[in-house]
Amino acid sequence: MEKTIHQGRNVKRFREMLGMKQEALALELGDDWNQRKISLLEQKEEIEDPLLKQIADVLKVPAEAIKNFDEEAAINVIGNSYHDNSTSNVNYHCTFNPIDKIVELYEKLVASEKEKVELLQKLLEK
């Protein structure tokens, strides 16, 4: 039996991974969108290509990622690539500067907060 990929559910997964609410996605998609319409969209098994492209652009992910993401396959890859062998030769030493990673994370958080402020300003202007 061929497994179908539920594109609406994938939109929801990517939206949630990005910490975006349905209302924010609706706002980014335009005036004729609202939270209820996003909720209905996330229930659709297949989404039309032009709309899927528009959503992918807002979420900043490739449309192909939404079309092809399969949670079961991702879990299988993770499960099959992790082995708890205490005799394995694994290097646990950092190959990067942890401070650089903290600064990078901080910069991403600041950028995210700036985006939220801009969205709120857009909402207040309307």
MMTF fields as JSON, N, C-alpha, C and O atoms, coordinates in Angstrom:
{
  "mmtfVersion": "1.0.0",
  "mmtfProducer": "UNKNOWN",
  "numBonds": 503,
  "numAtoms": 504,
  "numGroups": 126,
  "numChains": 1,
  "numModels": 1,
  "chainsPerModel": [1],
  "groupsPerChain": [126],
  "chainIdList": ["A"],
  "bondAtomList": [4, 2, 8, 6, 12, 10, 16, 14, 20, 18, 24, 22, 28, 26, 32, 30, 36, 34, 40, 38, 44, 42, 48, 46, 52, 50, 56, 54, 60, 58, 64, 62, 68, 66, 72, 70, 76, 74, 80, 78, 84, 82, 88, 86, 92, 90, 96, 94, 100, 98, 104, 102, 108, 106, 112, 110, 116, 114, 120, 118, 124, 122, 128, 126, 132, 130, 136, 134, 140, 138, 144, 142, 148, 146, 152, 150, 156, 154, 160, 158, 164, 162, 168, 166, 172, 170, 176, 174, 180, 178, 184, 182, 188, 186, 192, 190, 196, 194, 200, 198, 204, 202, 208, 206, 212, 210, 216, 214, 220, 218, 224, 222, 228, 226, 232, 230, 236, 234, 240, 238, 244, 242, 248, 246, 252, 250, 256, 254, 260, 258, 264, 262, 268, 266, 272, 270, 276, 274, 280, 278, 284, 282, 288, 286, 292, 290, 296, 294, 300, 298, 304, 302, 308, 306, 312, 310, 316, 314, 320, 318, 324, 322, 328, 326, 332, 330, 336, 334, 340, 338, 344, 342, 348, 346, 352, 350, 356, 354, 360, 358, 364, 362, 368, 366, 372, 370, 376, 374, 380, 378, 384, 382, 388, 386, 392, 390, 396, 394, 400, 398, 404, 402, 408, 406, 412, 410, 416, 414, 420, 418, 424, 422, 428, 426, 432, 430, 436, 434, 440, 438, 444, 442, 448, 446, 452, 450, 456, 454, 460, 458, 464, 462, 468, 466, 472, 470, 476, 474, 480, 478, 484, 482, 488, 486, 492, 490, 496, 494, 500, 498],
  "bondOrderList": [1, 1, 1, 1, 1, 1, 1, 1, 1, 1, 1, 1, 1, 1, 1, 1, 1, 1, 1, 1, 1, 1, 1, 1, 1, 1, 1, 1, 1, 1, 1, 1, 1, 1, 1, 1, 1, 1, 1, 1, 1, 1, 1, 1, 1, 1, 1, 1, 1, 1, 1, 1, 1, 1, 1, 1, 1, 1, 1, 1, 1, 1, 1, 1, 1, 1, 1, 1, 1, 1, 1, 1, 1, 1, 1, 1, 1, 1, 1, 1, 1, 1, 1, 1, 1, 1, 1, 1, 1, 1, 1, 1, 1, 1, 1, 1, 1, 1, 1, 1, 1, 1, 1, 1, 1, 1, 1, 1, 1, 1, 1, 1, 1, 1, 1, 1, 1, 1, 1, 1, 1, 1, 1, 1, 1],
  "groupList": [{"groupName": "MET", "atomNameList": ["N", "CA", "C", "O"], "elementList": ["N", "C", "C", "O"], "formalChargeList": [0, 0, 0, 0], "bondAtomList": [1, 0, 2, 1, 3, 2], "bondOrderList": [1, 1, 2], "singleLetterCode": "M", "chemCompType": "L-PEPTIDE LINKING"}, {"groupName": "GLU", "atomNameList": ["N", "CA", "C", "O"], "elementList": ["N", "C", "C", "O"], "formalChargeList": [0, 0, 0, 0], "bondAtomList": [1, 0, 2, 1, 3, 2], "bondOrderList": [1, 1, 2], "singleLetterCode": "E", "chemCompType": "L-PEPTIDE LINKING"}, {"groupName": "LYS", "atomNameList": ["N", "CA", "C", "O"], "elementList": ["N", "C", "C", "O"], "formalChargeList": [0, 0, 0, 0], "bondAtomList": [1, 0, 2, 1, 3, 2], "bondOrderList": [1, 1, 2], "singleLetterCode": "K", "chemCompType": "L-PEPTIDE LINKING"}, {"groupName": "THR", "atomNameList": ["N", "CA", "C", "O"], "elementList": ["N", "C", "C", "O"], "formalChargeList": [0, 0, 0, 0], "bondAtomList": [1, 0, 2, 1, 3, 2], "bondOrderList": [1, 1, 2], "singleLetterCode": "T", "chemCompType": "L-PEPTIDE LINKING"}, {"groupName": "ILE", "atomNameList": ["N", "CA", "C", "O"], "elementList": ["N", "C", "C", "O"], "formalChargeList": [0, 0, 0, 0], "bondAtomList": [1, 0, 2, 1, 3, 2], "bondOrderList": [1, 1, 2], "singleLetterCode": "I", "chemCompType": "L-PEPTIDE LINKING"}, {"groupName": "HIS", "atomNameList": ["N", "CA", "C", "O"], "elementList": ["N", "C", "C", "O"], "formalChargeList": [0, 0, 0, 0], "bondAtomList": [1, 0, 2, 1, 3, 2], "bondOrderList": [1, 1, 2], "singleLetterCode": "H", "chemCompType": "L-PEPTIDE LINKING"}, {"groupName": "GLN", "atomNameList": ["N", "CA", "C", "O"], "elementList": ["N", "C", "C", "O"], "formalChargeList": [0, 0, 0, 0], "bondAtomList": [1, 0, 2, 1, 3, 2], "bondOrderList": [1, 1, 2], "singleLetterCode": "Q", "chemCompType": "L-PEPTIDE LINKING"}, {"groupName": "GLY", "atomNameList": ["N", "CA", "C", "O"], "elementList": ["N", "C", "C", "O"], "formalChargeList": [0, 0, 0, 0], "bondAtomList": [1, 0, 2, 1, 3, 2], "bondOrderList": [1, 1, 2], "singleLetterCode": "G", "chemCompType": "PEPTIDE LINKING"}, {"groupName": "ARG", "atomNameList": ["N", "CA", "C", "O"], "elementList": ["N", "C", "C", "O"], "formalChargeList": [0, 0, 0, 0], "bondAtomList": [1, 0, 2, 1, 3, 2], "bondOrderList": [1, 1, 2], "singleLetterCode": "R", "chemCompType": "L-PEPTIDE LINKING"}, {"groupName": "ASN", "atomNameList": ["N", "CA", "C", "O"], "elementList": ["N", "C", "C", "O"], "formalChargeList": [0, 0, 0, 0], "bondAtomList": [1, 0, 2, 1, 3, 2], "bondOrderList": [1, 1, 2], "singleLetterCode": "N", "chemCompType": "L-PEPTIDE LINKING"}, {"groupName": "VAL", "atomNameList": ["N", "CA", "C", "O"], "elementList": ["N", "C", "C", "O"], "formalChargeList": [0, 0, 0, 0], "bondAtomList": [1, 0, 2, 1, 3, 2], "bondOrderList": [1, 1, 2], "singleLetterCode": "V", "chemCompType": "L-PEPTIDE LINKING"}, {"groupName": "PHE", "atomNameList": ["N", "CA", "C", "O"], "elementList": ["N", "C", "C", "O"], "formalChargeList": [0, 0, 0, 0], "bondAtomList": [1, 0, 2, 1, 3, 2], "bondOrderList": [1, 1, 2], "singleLetterCode": "F", "chemCompType": "L-PEPTIDE LINKING"}, {"groupName": "LEU", "atomNameList": ["N", "CA", "C", "O"], "elementList": ["N", "C", "C", "O"], "formalChargeList": [0, 0, 0, 0], "bondAtomList": [1, 0, 2, 1, 3, 2], "bondOrderList": [1, 1, 2], "singleLetterCode": "L", "chemCompType": "L-PEPTIDE LINKING"}, {"groupName": "ALA", "atomNameList": ["N", "CA", "C", "O"], "elementList": ["N", "C", "C", "O"], "formalChargeList": [0, 0, 0, 0], "bondAtomList": [1, 0, 2, 1, 3, 2], "bondOrderList": [1, 1, 2], "singleLetterCode": "A", "chemCompType": "L-PEPTIDE LINKING"}, {"groupName": "ASP", "atomNameList": ["N", "CA", "C", "O"], "elementList": ["N", "C", "C", "O"], "formalChargeList": [0, 0, 0, 0], "bondAtomList": [1, 0, 2, 1, 3, 2], "bondOrderList": [1, 1, 2], "singleLetterCode": "D", "chemCompType": "L-PEPTIDE LINKING"}, {"groupName": "TRP", "atomNameList": ["N", "CA", "C", "O"], "elementList": ["N", "C", "C", "O"], "formalChargeList": [0, 0, 0, 0], "bondAtomList": [1, 0, 2, 1, 3, 2], "bondOrderList": [1, 1, 2], "singleLetterCode": "W", "chemCompType": "L-PEPTIDE LINKING"}, {"groupName": "SER", "atomNameList": ["N", "CA", "C", "O"], "elementList": ["N", "C", "C", "O"], "formalChargeList": [0, 0, 0, 0], "bondAtomList": [1, 0, 2, 1, 3, 2], "bondOrderList": [1, 1, 2], "singleLetterCode": "S", "chemCompType": "L-PEPTIDE LINKING"}, {"groupName": "PRO", "atomNameList": ["N", "CA", "C", "O"], "elementList": ["N", "C", "C", "O"], "formalChargeList": [0, 0, 0, 0], "bondAtomList": [1, 0, 2, 1, 3, 2], "bondOrderList": [1, 1, 2], "singleLetterCode": "P", "chemCompType": "L-PEPTIDE LINKING"}, {"groupName": "TYR", "atomNameList": ["N", "CA", "C", "O"], "elementList": ["N", "C", "C", "O"], "formalChargeList": [0, 0, 0, 0], "bondAtomList": [1, 0, 2, 1, 3, 2], "bondOrderList": [1, 1, 2], "singleLetterCode": "Y", "chemCompType": "L-PEPTIDE LINKING"}, {"groupName": "CYS", "atomNameList": ["N", "CA", "C", "O"], "elementList": ["N", "C", "C", "O"], "formalChargeList": [0, 0, 0, 0], "bondAtomList": [1, 0, 2, 1, 3, 2], "bondOrderList": [1, 1, 2], "singleLetterCode": "C", "chemCompType": "L-PEPTIDE LINKING"}],
  "groupTypeList": [0, 1, 2, 3, 4, 5, 6, 7, 8, 9, 10, 2, 8, 11, 8, 1, 0, 12, 7, 0, 2, 6, 1, 13, 12, 13, 12, 1, 12, 7, 14, 14, 15, 9, 6, 8, 2, 4, 16, 12, 12, 1, 6, 2, 1, 1, 4, 1, 14, 17, 12, 12, 2, 6, 4, 13, 14, 10, 12, 2, 10, 17, 13, 1, 13, 4, 2, 9, 11, 14, 1, 1, 13, 13, 4, 9, 10, 4, 7, 9, 16, 18, 5, 14, 9, 16, 3, 16, 9, 10, 9, 18, 5, 19, 3, 11, 9, 17, 4, 14, 2, 4, 10, 1, 12, 18, 1, 2, 12, 10, 13, 16, 1, 2, 1, 2, 10, 1, 12, 12, 6, 2, 12, 12, 1, 2],
  "groupIdList": [1, 2, 3, 4, 5, 6, 7, 8, 9, 10, 11, 12, 13, 14, 15, 16, 17, 18, 19, 20, 21, 22, 23, 24, 25, 26, 27, 28, 29, 30, 31, 32, 33, 34, 35, 36, 37, 38, 39, 40, 41, 42, 43, 44, 45, 46, 47, 48, 49, 50, 51, 52, 53, 54, 55, 56, 57, 58, 59, 60, 61, 62, 63, 64, 65, 66, 67, 68, 69, 70, 71, 72, 73, 74, 75, 76, 77, 78, 79, 80, 81, 82, 83, 84, 85, 86, 87, 88, 89, 90, 91, 92, 93, 94, 95, 96, 97, 98, 99, 100, 101, 102, 103, 104, 105, 106, 107, 108, 109, 110, 111, 112, 113, 114, 115, 116, 117, 118, 119, 120, 121, 122, 123, 124, 125, 126],
  "secStructList": [7, 7, 7, 7, 7, 7, 2, 2, 2, 2, 2, 2, 2, 2, 2, 2, 2, 6, 6, 7, 7, 2, 2, 2, 2, 2, 2, 2, 2, 7, 6, 6, 7, 7, 2, 2, 2, 2, 2, 2, 2, 6, 6, 7, 1, 1, 7, 7, 2, 2, 2, 2, 2, 2, 2, 2, 2, 2, 2, 6, 1, 7, 2, 2, 2, 2, 2, 2, 7, 7, 2, 2, 2, 2, 2, 2, 2, 2, 2, 2, 2, 7, 7, 7, 7, 6, 6, 1, 7, 7, 7, 7, 1, 7, 1, 1, 7, 2, 2, 2, 2, 2, 2, 2, 2, 2, 2, 2, 2, 2, 2, 2, 2, 2, 2, 2, 2, 2, 2, 2, 2, 2, 2, 2, 2, 7],
  "xCoordList": [0.84, 0.0, 0.885, 1.798, 0.6, 1.399, 1.004, -0.18, 1.988, 1.745, 1.655, 2.534, 0.598, 0.455, 0.961, 0.889, 1.462, 1.981, 0.922, 0.421, 0.59, -0.439, 0.215, 0.854, 0.046, 0.72, 0.251, 1.053, -1.026, -1.547, -0.913, -0.558, -0.78, -0.142, 1.323, 1.859, 1.964, 3.353, 3.478, 4.432, 2.516, 2.51, 2.448, 3.182, 1.574, 1.44, 2.75, 3.175, 3.398, 4.661, 5.728, 6.388, 5.895, 6.911, 6.564, 7.441, 5.291, 4.873, 5.19, 5.722, 4.862, 5.112, 6.603, 7.036, 7.399, 8.851, 9.445, 10.441, 8.827, 9.302, 8.694, 9.011, 7.821, 7.205, 6.204, 5.996, 5.579, 4.637, 3.208, 2.868, 2.385, 0.965, 0.205, 0.681, -0.979, -1.815, -2.15, -2.187, -2.393, -2.736, -1.592, -1.827, -0.361, 0.801, 0.961, 1.272, 0.746, 0.831, -0.256, -0.004, -1.451, -2.552, -2.217, -2.479, -1.648, -1.276, -0.255, -0.349, 0.717, 1.755, 1.207, 1.728, 0.154, -0.399, -1.3, -1.532, -1.81, -2.607, -3.928, -4.3, -4.633, -5.863, -6.999, -7.829, -7.055, -8.168, -7.902, -8.621, -6.886, -6.578, -6.859, -6.699, -7.285, -7.483, -7.124, -6.793, -7.187, -6.795, -7.63, -7.1, -8.913, -9.806, -9.439, -9.436, -9.131, -8.767, -7.447, -7.286, -6.512, -5.253, -5.538, -4.959, -6.42, -6.792, -7.373, -7.033, -8.242, -8.828, -7.761, -7.778, -6.841, -5.762, -4.907, -4.5, -4.64, -3.793, -4.484, -3.845, -5.761, -6.486, -6.511, -6.893, -6.102, -6.118, -4.959, -3.823, -5.266, -4.218, -3.295, -2.085, -3.88, -3.087, -3.398, -4.556, -2.36, -2.491, -2.033, -1.032, -2.762, -2.447, -1.042, -0.625, -0.315, 1.079, 1.312, 2.232, 0.517, 0.78, 0.634, 1.434, -0.38, -0.59, 0.523, 1.014, 0.916, 1.994, 3.29, 4.036, 3.557, 4.753, 4.694, 5.696, 3.518, 3.343, 3.571, 4.238, 3.021, 3.195, 4.661, 5.201, 5.301, 6.72, 7.578, 8.52, 7.259, 8.004, 7.854, 8.827, 6.636, 6.406, 7.161, 7.756, 7.135, 7.808, 9.316, 10.057, 9.763, 11.18, 11.728, 12.823, 10.938, 11.364, 11.045, 10.17, 11.736, 11.402, 10.022, 9.641, 9.285, 7.962, 8.091, 7.204, 9.198, 9.426, 9.513, 9.126, 10.016, 10.104, 8.706, 8.475, 7.778, 6.396, 5.746, 5.005, 6.024, 5.42, 5.906, 5.137, 7.173, 7.789, 8.13, 8.569, 7.938, 8.324, 7.479, 6.25, 8.154, 7.488, 8.054, 9.211, 7.232, 7.681, 8.184, 9.198, 7.49, 7.915, 9.303, 10.14, 9.543, 10.857, 11.933, 13.021, 11.647, 12.62, 12.936, 14.095, 11.915, 12.124, 12.939, 13.811, 12.665, 13.437, 14.904, 15.778, 15.182, 16.571, 17.28, 18.403, 16.627, 17.23, 17.427, 18.492, 16.396, 16.467, 17.525, 18.178, 17.7, 18.67, 20.095, 21.041, 20.262, 21.616, 22.169, 23.333, 21.366, 21.842, 21.98, 21.024, 23.162, 23.408, 24.086, 25.051, 23.596, 24.157, 25.22, 25.001, 26.347, 27.452, 28.513, 29.138, 28.705, 29.69, 31.104, 32.024, 31.292, 32.624, 32.879, 33.971, 31.891, 32.085, 33.094, 33.254, 33.758, 34.787, 34.169, 34.219, 33.592, 32.919, 33.701, 34.085, 33.93, 34.655, 33.654, 32.839, 33.708, 32.786, 33.385, 32.804, 34.53, 35.163, 34.618, 34.417, 34.386, 33.842, 34.827, 36.03, 34.305, 35.125, 34.791, 35.142, 34.108, 33.721, 33.843, 33.946, 33.831, 33.903, 32.485, 31.64, 32.211, 30.859, 30.379, 29.186, 31.281, 30.905, 30.368, 29.39, 31.014, 30.529, 29.113, 28.282, 28.837, 27.499, 26.476, 25.348, 26.86, 25.954, 25.66, 24.512, 26.685, 26.501, 25.606, 24.719, 25.842, 25.02, 23.556, 22.662, 23.315, 21.952, 21.321, 20.161, 22.076, 21.579, 21.186, 20.14, 22.019, 21.717, 20.443, 19.649, 20.253, 19.028, 17.806, 16.755, 17.947, 16.83, 16.483, 15.307, 17.491, 17.254, 16.544, 15.597, 16.992, 16.353, 14.902, 14.022, 14.658, 13.3, 12.415, 11.271, 12.938, 12.167, 11.873, 10.788, 12.838, 12.615, 11.489, 10.656, 11.467, 10.391, 9.038, 8.055, 8.996, 7.736, 7.268, 6.081, 8.196, 7.845, 7.298, 6.309, 7.941, 7.467, 6.057, 5.216, 5.799, 4.46, 3.432, 2.332, 3.794, 2.87, 2.608, 1.486, 3.642, 3.466, 2.528, 1.692, 2.664, 1.77, 0.333, -0.595, 0.164, -1.178, -1.778, -2.958, -0.973, -1.46, -1.79, -2.684, -1.074, -1.335, -2.651, -3.255, -3.105, -4.345, -5.536, -6.662],
  "yCoordList": [-1.188, 0.0, 1.252, 1.381, 2.156, 3.36, 4.363, 4.616, 4.918, 5.871, 7.284, 7.711, 7.993, 9.369, 10.325, 10.044, 11.436, 12.448, 13.526, 14.072, 13.822, 14.811, 16.189, 16.558, 16.943, 18.236, 19.252, 20.039, 19.244, 20.176, 19.943, 20.886, 18.681, 18.34, 18.772, 19.199, 18.659, 19.091, 20.605, 21.097, 21.352, 22.805, 23.106, 23.96, 22.406, 22.615, 22.29, 23.041, 21.173, 20.781, 21.855, 22.259, 22.316, 23.334, 24.646, 25.307, 25.012, 26.246, 26.166, 27.115, 25.023, 24.853, 24.793, 25.304, 24.171, 24.119, 25.525, 25.795, 26.408, 27.792, 28.665, 29.85, 28.08, 28.84, 29.868, 30.893, 29.599, 30.549, 30.112, 28.938, 31.047, 30.787, 30.826, 31.386, 30.224, 30.244, 31.676, 31.999, 32.532, 33.928, 34.642, 35.427, 34.363, 35.006, 34.541, 35.339, 33.244, 32.732, 33.374, 33.764, 33.48, 34.105, 35.553, 36.005, 36.269, 37.664, 37.78, 38.675, 36.876, 36.9, 36.521, 36.974, 35.689, 35.24, 36.287, 36.231, 37.236, 38.302, 38.543, 37.85, 39.559, 40.023, 39.005, 38.998, 38.15, 37.214, 35.936, 34.95, 35.938, 34.779, 35.118, 36.26, 34.096, 34.227, 32.908, 31.934, 32.872, 31.687, 30.476, 29.373, 30.668, 29.548, 28.945, 27.726, 29.818, 29.348, 28.559, 27.582, 28.987, 28.248, 26.887, 25.88, 26.859, 25.596, 24.617, 23.434, 25.106, 24.259, 23.81, 22.672, 24.707, 24.377, 23.233, 22.337, 23.272, 22.261, 20.899, 19.901, 20.85, 19.583, 18.958, 17.799, 19.733, 19.24, 18.294, 18.564, 17.175, 16.209, 16.725, 16.498, 17.421, 17.946, 19.427, 19.841, 20.21, 21.656, 22.012, 21.485, 22.904, 23.31, 23.91, 24.591, 23.658, 24.085, 25.584, 25.951, 26.47, 27.904, 28.32, 29.104, 27.792, 28.112, 27.507, 28.142, 26.286, 25.626, 26.427, 26.563, 26.954, 27.776, 29.043, 29.452, 29.664, 30.891, 30.607, 31.381, 29.504, 29.121, 28.82, 29.246, 28.09, 27.744, 29.006, 29.074, 29.999, 31.256, 31.948, 32.47, 31.953, 32.576, 31.825, 32.441, 30.492, 29.677, 29.579, 29.066, 30.082, 30.062, 28.632, 28.35, 27.742, 26.36, 26.038, 26.67, 25.075, 24.699, 24.045, 23.299, 24.326, 23.709, 22.186, 21.472, 21.698, 20.249, 19.634, 18.482, 20.393, 19.881, 19.625, 18.623, 20.535, 20.352, 19.198, 18.411, 19.097, 18.033, 16.647, 15.688, 16.528, 15.218, 14.805, 13.675, 15.69, 15.345, 14.182, 14.228, 13.149, 11.97, 11.72, 11.326, 11.952, 11.838, 10.435, 10.28, 9.424, 8.046, 7.777, 7.16, 8.243, 8.033, 8.761, 8.221, 9.967, 10.725, 10.003, 9.937, 9.467, 8.736, 7.473, 7.13, 6.776, 5.577, 5.895, 5.148, 6.996, 7.38, 7.648, 7.189, 8.389, 8.688, 7.399, 7.173, 6.559, 5.31, 4.359, 3.663, 4.322, 3.404, 3.937, 3.177, 5.229, 5.779, 5.979, 6.348, 5.746, 5.876, 4.495, 3.72, 4.197, 2.925, 3.217, 3.979, 2.627, 2.859, 1.803, 0.894, 1.932, 1.007, 1.731, 2.678, 1.295, 1.954, 1.729, 2.445, 0.743, 0.479, 1.249, 1.166, 1.997, 2.732, 3.852, 4.379, 4.195, 5.213, 6.543, 6.907, 7.263, 8.523, 9.654, 9.565, 10.703, 11.854, 12.839, 13.408, 13.043, 13.948, 15.332, 16.151, 15.59, 16.888, 17.855, 17.487, 19.08, 20.092, 20.403, 20.527, 20.524, 20.951, 22.392, 22.872, 23.069, 24.454, 25.187, 24.57, 26.488, 27.294, 27.468, 28.07, 26.957, 27.063, 28.509, 28.779, 29.424, 30.837, 31.368, 32.116, 30.979, 31.394, 30.894, 31.616, 29.677, 29.113, 29.863, 30.086, 30.247, 31.009, 32.371, 32.817, 33.02, 34.325, 34.169, 34.989, 33.115, 32.852, 32.65, 33.2, 31.866, 31.644, 32.942, 33.22, 33.734, 35.011, 35.925, 36.572, 35.979, 36.816, 36.358, 37.18, 35.036, 34.505, 34.865, 35.21, 34.786, 35.148, 36.624, 36.986, 37.468, 38.913, 39.174, 39.959, 38.522, 38.698, 38.23, 38.861, 37.137, 36.614, 37.6, 37.835, 38.17, 39.148, 40.39, 40.961, 40.812, 41.969, 41.674, 42.538, 40.446, 40.058, 40.116, 40.588, 39.633, 39.655, 41.084, 41.382, 41.963, 43.366, 43.975, 44.707, 43.676, 44.202, 43.695, 44.453, 42.413, 41.86, 42.549, 42.875, 42.765, 43.432, 44.875, 45.37, 45.538, 46.906, 46.919, 47.813, 45.924, 45.821, 45.63, 46.232, 44.776, 44.533, 45.794, 46.083, 46.531, 47.755, 48.85, 49.667, 48.86, 49.856, 49.614, 50.551, 48.358, 48.034, 48.421, 48.218],
  "zCoordList": [0.0, 0.0, 0.0, 0.815, -0.915, -1.036, 0.05, 0.272, 0.709, 1.782, 1.197, 0.448, 1.542, 1.066, 2.139, 3.335, 1.689, 2.606, 2.764, 1.781, 4.003, 4.332, 4.37, 5.356, 3.285, 3.154, 4.184, 4.687, 4.5, 5.499, 6.862, 7.569, 7.214, 8.491, 8.482, 9.505, 7.324, 7.218, 7.354, 7.957, 6.792, 6.98, 8.473, 8.971, 9.181, 10.625, 11.341, 12.218, 10.974, 11.62, 11.427, 12.385, 10.188, 9.929, 10.64, 11.194, 10.621, 11.291, 12.775, 13.352, 13.402, 14.829, 15.142, 16.175, 14.259, 14.477, 14.469, 15.141, 13.706, 13.631, 14.725, 14.824, 15.544, 16.635, 16.147, 16.796, 15.005, 14.41, 14.698, 14.545, 15.11, 15.351, 14.028, 13.041, 14.023, 12.823, 12.426, 11.239, 13.41, 13.128, 12.399, 11.481, 12.816, 12.196, 10.751, 9.867, 10.514, 9.149, 8.289, 7.15, 8.833, 8.099, 7.756, 6.642, 8.693, 8.468, 7.342, 6.503, 7.324, 6.292, 4.916, 3.896, 4.88, 3.604, 2.953, 1.745, 3.729, 3.122, 3.814, 4.761, 3.308, 3.947, 3.924, 4.833, 2.91, 2.837, 3.632, 3.468, 4.486, 5.337, 6.79, 7.221, 7.547, 8.99, 9.664, 8.987, 10.972, 11.728, 11.35, 11.219, 11.176, 10.826, 9.467, 9.292, 8.519, 7.178, 7.213, 6.481, 8.061, 8.222, 8.847, 8.44, 9.825, 10.472, 9.454, 9.462, 8.583, 7.536, 6.533, 6.064, 6.214, 5.29, 5.847, 5.107, 7.146, 7.77, 7.85, 8.185, 7.55, 7.528, 6.133, 5.975, 5.121, 3.741, 3.497, 3.887, 2.843, 2.53, 1.427, 1.459, 0.452, -0.655, -0.842, -0.784, -1.065, -1.236, -2.642, -3.128, -3.291, -4.653, -4.697, -3.759, -5.782, -5.908, -5.712, -4.982, -6.333, -6.134, -4.661, -4.15, -3.996, -2.583, -1.732, -0.798, -2.056, -1.313, -1.442, -0.472, -2.631, -2.851, -2.01, -1.424, -1.951, -1.166, 0.319, 1.006, 0.81, 2.218, 2.502, 3.523, 1.6, 1.777, 1.844, 2.634, 1.023, 1.052, 2.403, 2.948, 2.943, 4.251, 5.345, 6.229, 5.283, 6.301, 6.058, 6.897, 4.893, 4.525, 4.475, 4.962, 3.874, 3.624, 2.162, 1.572, 1.578, 0.201, 0.138, 1.04, -0.92, -1.093, -1.125, -0.66, -1.676, -1.746, -0.35, -0.155, 0.616, 1.982, 2.54, 3.216, 2.254, 2.731, 1.986, 2.574, 0.692, -0.117, 0.271, 0.225, 0.652, 0.807, 2.234, 2.45, 3.217, 4.587, 5.103, 5.07, 5.576, 6.128, 7.518, 7.666, 8.532, 9.921, 10.243, 10.924, 9.763, 10.037, 9.473, 10.132, 8.253, 7.638, 8.435, 8.638, 8.884, 9.67, 10.979, 11.388, 11.631, 12.881, 12.627, 13.425, 11.52, 11.179, 10.946, 11.386, 10.259, 10.006, 11.326, 11.538, 12.208, 13.507, 14.302, 14.876, 14.333, 15.09, 14.561, 15.339, 13.254, 12.656, 12.682, 12.475, 12.934, 12.923, 14.333, 14.489, 15.346, 16.723, 17.34, 17.376, 17.819, 18.486, 19.807, 19.856, 20.867, 22.193, 22.488, 23.289, 21.846, 22.084, 22.907, 22.43, 24.104, 24.954, 24.44, 24.835, 23.562, 23.018, 21.737, 21.175, 21.266, 20.011, 20.212, 21.312, 19.145, 19.192, 18.767, 17.592, 19.717, 19.433, 20.087, 21.253, 19.335, 19.844, 20.439, 19.713, 21.741, 22.403, 22.634, 23.346, 22.04, 22.204, 21.157, 20.0, 21.576, 20.674, 19.551, 19.779, 18.355, 17.225, 16.858, 15.781, 17.771, 17.55, 18.88, 19.94, 18.804, 20.011, 20.568, 19.905, 21.76, 22.325, 22.471, 22.331, 22.746, 22.884, 21.562, 21.539, 20.452, 19.129, 18.891, 18.341, 19.298, 19.125, 19.973, 19.533, 21.17, 22.04, 21.408, 21.393, 20.895, 20.237, 19.01, 18.776, 18.23, 17.05, 17.431, 16.788, 18.471, 18.954, 19.432, 19.128, 20.176, 20.675, 19.515, 19.561, 18.48, 17.326, 16.62, 16.163, 16.534, 15.925, 16.765, 16.225, 18.085, 18.962, 18.829, 18.796, 18.752, 18.596, 17.274, 17.225, 16.198, 14.889, 14.935, 14.348, 15.624, 15.749, 16.504, 16.116, 17.568, 18.336, 17.504, 17.603, 16.682, 15.807, 14.819, 14.541, 14.289, 13.375, 14.074, 13.503, 15.312, 16.07, 16.29, 16.161, 16.621, 16.842, 15.558, 15.589, 14.421, 13.137, 12.83, 12.346, 13.11, 12.882, 13.772, 13.325, 15.023, 15.93, 15.485, 15.594, 14.987, 14.494, 13.292, 13.166, 12.402, 11.253, 11.723, 11.184, 12.743, 13.27, 13.874, 13.678, 14.597, 15.24, 14.216, 14.44, 13.112, 12.082, 11.365, 10.841, 11.336, 10.624, 11.4, 10.945]
}
